[in-house]
Amino acid sequence: MKMSVLASGSTGNSTYIETEKGSLLIDVGLSCKRIEESLNTLDTSLKNIDAILITHEHSDHIKGLKVISKRYGIPIYANEKTWQRIEAKDIEVHSDKKFHFNPLEEKELLGMDVQSFNVSHDAIDPQFYTFMKDNRKLSIITDTGYVSDQMKGIIKESDCLVFESNHDVDMLRMGRYPWVTKQRILSDVGHVSNEDAAHAMRDVITDRTKRIYLSHLSTDNNIKELAKMSVEQVLNQYDIDTDNHVTISDTDKAIPTKIYQI
């Protein structure tokens, strides 16, 4: 498997995965034009995408879906409740390109064993995915207010993780957001902080874990350097070597990460 986080953050999210059998996207939370531009930097195109997996109906995960579906006719996967919310937003997907992928279900896509699992977020039925191929495992988990033991059990033993590190708690509390918004972010259906993410990582990192991408960073309540420092500090306290054992990598709201082979 090869992967790249095309974009990650409150303004839009999309991740690219490639195998020798094809390629897919997890979420299309950018405009069709921006996703095409991002894929072009990886020497590929939306014409080469074989499937799109949707995690939930928030706009920063489906912004480009309407245009991409109409223009390219790519098969789209989402769970039943998420489809209902997508269609309520006047996003039409032709019936022969619409597929259901419900929570805790497993499917084979492009030679990968893909498992879906629920997270805790204020969407109708949010879910993320793990990908297994040739004894290699990639897990993607963002948009969750906490990381439960069930989630940890599913994503454990991953070679690579795309893991939410949304905010610094002090920056959020002192920031410009209305109190109701702050409460929502800090709640069990909001987003995990840098420190909470690190403590959850500690429980799922094993000898096989080589890279973690810090994702879905808040534009207003986090910065890359702070997120990385906070996560590494916690992991180092638990004797997890972030220099030689597991690499903590940044993601960006506009610049794709370099292709990483898992």
C-alpha positions as CSV (number, residue, x, y, z in Angstrom):
1,M,0.0,0.0,0.0
2,K,1.0,3.6,-0.7
3,M,-0.7,6.6,0.8
4,S,-0.8,10.4,1.0
5,V,-2.9,12.7,3.2
6,L,-4.0,15.2,0.5
7,A,-5.4,17.6,3.0
8,S,-6.4,17.6,6.6
9,G,-8.0,20.2,8.9
10,S,-11.2,22.0,9.6
11,T,-11.2,23.4,6.0
12,G,-11.2,20.0,4.3
13,N,-10.1,16.4,4.5
14,S,-9.1,13.8,1.9
15,T,-6.6,10.8,2.0
16,Y,-5.3,8.9,-1.0
17,I,-4.5,5.1,-0.9
18,E,-3.0,3.2,-3.8
19,T,-2.3,-0.5,-4.5
20,E,-1.2,-2.3,-7.6
21,K,-4.9,-2.9,-8.3
22,G,-6.0,0.8,-8.2
23,S,-6.5,3.7,-5.9
24,L,-9.2,5.2,-3.7
25,L,-9.9,8.3,-1.6
26,I,-11.2,8.6,2.0
27,D,-13.4,11.6,2.0
28,V,-13.5,14.5,-0.6
29,G,-13.8,17.5,1.7
30,L,-12.2,19.9,-0.9
31,S,-13.5,21.2,-4.2
32,C,-13.2,19.0,-7.2
33,K,-10.6,21.4,-8.6
34,R,-8.5,21.3,-5.5
35,I,-8.6,17.5,-5.2
36,E,-7.6,17.2,-8.8
37,E,-4.7,19.6,-8.3
38,S,-3.5,17.7,-5.2
39,L,-3.7,14.4,-7.1
40,N,-1.7,15.9,-10.0
41,T,1.2,16.6,-7.6
42,L,1.2,12.8,-7.0
43,D,1.3,12.2,-10.8
44,T,-2.3,10.8,-10.8
45,S,-5.8,12.1,-11.4
46,L,-9.4,11.7,-10.4
47,K,-9.8,9.6,-13.6
48,N,-7.7,7.0,-11.9
49,I,-9.7,6.8,-8.7
50,D,-11.6,3.6,-8.4
51,A,-13.7,4.3,-5.2
52,I,-14.4,7.0,-2.6
53,L,-15.1,6.1,1.0
54,I,-17.1,8.6,3.0
55,T,-16.7,8.9,6.8
56,H,-19.6,11.2,7.6
57,E,-21.7,14.0,6.2
58,H,-19.9,17.2,7.5
59,S,-18.9,19.6,4.7
60,D,-15.2,19.3,5.4
61,H,-15.5,15.7,4.3
62,I,-17.9,15.8,1.4
63,K,-17.5,19.3,-0.1
64,G,-16.4,17.9,-3.5
65,L,-18.7,14.9,-3.6
66,K,-21.5,16.4,-5.8
67,V,-19.2,17.6,-8.6
68,I,-16.9,14.6,-8.5
69,S,-19.7,12.1,-8.6
70,K,-21.4,13.9,-11.5
71,R,-18.2,14.4,-13.5
72,Y,-16.4,11.2,-12.9
73,G,-19.0,8.5,-11.9
74,I,-16.7,7.0,-9.2
75,P,-18.3,4.4,-6.9
76,I,-19.1,6.0,-3.6
77,Y,-19.3,4.1,-0.3
78,A,-21.0,5.3,2.9
79,N,-23.2,3.8,5.6
80,E,-27.0,3.9,5.4
81,K,-27.6,6.8,7.8
82,T,-24.8,8.9,6.2
83,W,-26.3,8.4,2.8
84,Q,-29.6,9.8,4.1
85,R,-27.9,13.0,5.3
86,I,-25.8,13.3,2.1
87,E,-29.0,13.1,0.0
88,A,-30.7,15.6,2.2
89,K,-27.9,18.0,1.1
90,D,-29.1,17.7,-2.5
91,I,-26.1,15.6,-3.4
92,E,-27.2,13.1,-6.0
93,V,-25.2,9.9,-6.7
94,H,-26.4,7.6,-9.5
95,S,-27.8,4.4,-8.0
96,D,-25.3,2.1,-9.8
97,K,-22.4,4.1,-8.2
98,K,-23.9,4.2,-4.7
99,F,-22.8,1.5,-2.3
100,H,-23.4,0.8,1.4
101,F,-20.5,0.3,3.8
102,N,-22.0,0.0,7.3
103,P,-20.2,0.1,10.7
104,L,-18.1,-2.9,11.7
105,E,-18.4,-4.3,8.2
106,E,-15.5,-5.7,6.2
107,K,-15.1,-5.5,2.5
108,E,-12.3,-6.3,0.0
109,L,-11.4,-3.3,-2.1
110,L,-8.4,-3.1,-4.5
111,G,-6.8,-6.1,-2.9
112,M,-7.2,-4.7,0.6
113,D,-9.3,-5.9,3.5
114,V,-11.1,-2.8,4.7
115,Q,-12.9,-2.6,8.0
116,S,-15.2,0.2,9.1
117,F,-15.7,1.3,12.7
118,N,-17.7,3.9,14.5
119,V,-16.2,7.0,16.2
120,S,-17.8,9.5,18.6
121,H,-18.7,12.7,16.8
122,D,-21.7,14.9,16.3
123,A,-22.6,13.4,12.9
124,I,-25.5,10.9,12.2
125,D,-23.3,7.8,12.1
126,P,-19.6,8.6,11.7
127,Q,-17.2,5.9,10.9
128,F,-13.5,5.5,9.9
129,Y,-11.5,2.7,8.3
130,T,-8.6,0.3,8.6
131,F,-6.8,-1.1,5.5
132,M,-4.9,-4.4,5.5
133,K,-2.8,-5.8,2.7
134,D,0.2,-8.1,2.7
135,N,0.3,-8.1,6.5
136,R,0.5,-4.3,6.5
137,K,-2.1,-2.2,8.2
138,L,-3.1,1.5,7.8
139,S,-5.7,3.0,10.2
140,I,-7.4,6.4,9.8
141,I,-9.1,7.9,12.8
142,T,-10.2,11.5,13.2
143,D,-13.3,13.4,14.1
144,T,-13.9,11.7,17.5
145,G,-14.4,13.2,20.9
146,Y,-12.5,10.4,22.5
147,V,-10.8,7.1,21.6
148,S,-12.7,4.2,23.1
149,D,-11.2,0.8,24.0
150,Q,-13.1,-0.7,21.0
151,M,-11.6,1.9,18.7
152,K,-8.1,1.2,20.1
153,G,-8.6,-2.6,19.7
154,I,-9.5,-2.1,16.0
155,I,-6.6,0.3,15.1
156,K,-3.9,-1.4,17.3
157,E,-1.1,-3.2,15.4
158,S,-1.1,-0.6,12.7
159,D,2.1,0.0,10.7
160,C,0.8,3.5,10.0
161,L,-1.9,5.7,11.5
162,V,-3.6,8.9,10.4
163,F,-4.6,10.2,13.9
164,E,-6.5,13.2,15.0
165,S,-4.7,15.8,17.0
166,N,-7.2,18.6,16.7
167,H,-6.5,21.3,19.3
168,D,-4.4,22.5,22.2
169,V,-6.8,22.8,25.1
170,D,-5.4,26.1,26.4
171,M,-5.5,27.7,23.0
172,L,-9.1,26.6,22.6
173,R,-10.2,27.9,26.0
174,M,-8.4,31.2,25.5
175,G,-9.4,31.6,21.9
176,R,-12.1,33.5,20.0
177,Y,-14.7,30.8,19.7
178,P,-18.1,31.2,21.4
179,W,-18.4,29.1,24.6
180,V,-20.9,26.8,23.1
181,T,-18.5,26.0,20.3
182,K,-15.7,25.4,22.7
183,Q,-18.0,23.0,24.7
184,R,-18.8,21.1,21.6
185,I,-15.2,20.6,20.6
186,L,-14.2,19.5,24.1
187,S,-17.1,17.1,24.4
188,D,-17.3,13.4,23.8
189,V,-18.7,14.1,20.4
190,G,-16.2,16.8,19.4
191,H,-12.5,16.4,18.7
192,V,-9.5,15.0,20.6
193,S,-6.8,17.3,21.9
194,N,-3.1,16.9,21.3
195,E,-2.6,15.3,24.8
196,D,-5.6,13.0,24.6
197,A,-4.5,11.9,21.2
198,A,-1.0,11.1,22.5
199,H,-2.4,9.0,25.4
200,A,-4.5,7.1,23.0
201,M,-1.6,6.5,20.7
202,R,0.4,5.2,23.6
203,D,-2.2,2.4,23.9
204,V,-2.1,1.4,20.2
205,I,1.6,1.8,19.2
206,T,3.4,-1.6,18.9
207,D,6.7,-2.7,17.6
208,R,5.3,-2.6,14.0
209,T,4.1,1.0,14.2
210,K,6.5,3.2,12.2
211,R,4.7,6.4,11.3
212,I,1.8,8.5,12.7
213,Y,0.4,11.5,10.8
214,L,-1.1,14.1,13.0
215,S,-4.3,15.2,11.3
216,H,-7.4,17.4,11.5
217,L,-5.4,20.2,13.2
218,S,-7.6,23.2,14.1
219,T,-6.6,26.4,12.2
220,D,-7.4,28.6,15.2
221,N,-6.6,26.3,18.1
222,N,-3.4,24.5,17.2
223,I,-0.2,24.7,15.3
224,K,1.9,22.0,13.8
225,E,4.9,22.5,16.0
226,L,2.9,22.5,19.2
227,A,0.9,19.4,18.2
228,K,4.1,17.5,17.4
229,M,5.9,18.6,20.5
230,S,2.9,17.8,22.7
231,V,2.5,14.3,21.3
232,E,6.2,13.5,21.3
233,Q,6.5,14.7,24.9
234,V,3.7,12.3,26.1
235,L,5.0,9.4,24.1
236,N,8.6,9.9,25.3
237,Q,7.3,9.8,28.9
238,Y,6.1,6.3,28.1
239,D,9.5,5.4,26.7
240,I,8.2,5.4,23.1
241,D,11.1,6.6,21.0
242,T,9.9,9.2,18.5
243,D,13.4,9.5,16.9
244,N,14.0,5.8,16.1
245,H,10.8,3.8,16.7
246,V,7.9,5.8,15.4
247,T,8.0,8.9,13.3
248,I,5.5,11.7,14.1
249,S,4.6,13.5,10.8
250,D,2.7,16.6,10.0
251,T,-0.2,17.0,7.6
252,D,-1.4,20.2,6.0
253,K,-4.7,21.8,5.0
254,A,-3.5,22.4,1.4
255,I,-0.3,20.5,0.7
256,P,-0.3,16.7,0.2
257,T,2.1,14.6,2.2
258,K,4.7,12.8,0.2
259,I,3.7,9.3,-0.9
260,Y,4.5,6.8,1.9
261,Q,4.9,3.1,1.3
262,I,3.5,1.0,4.1
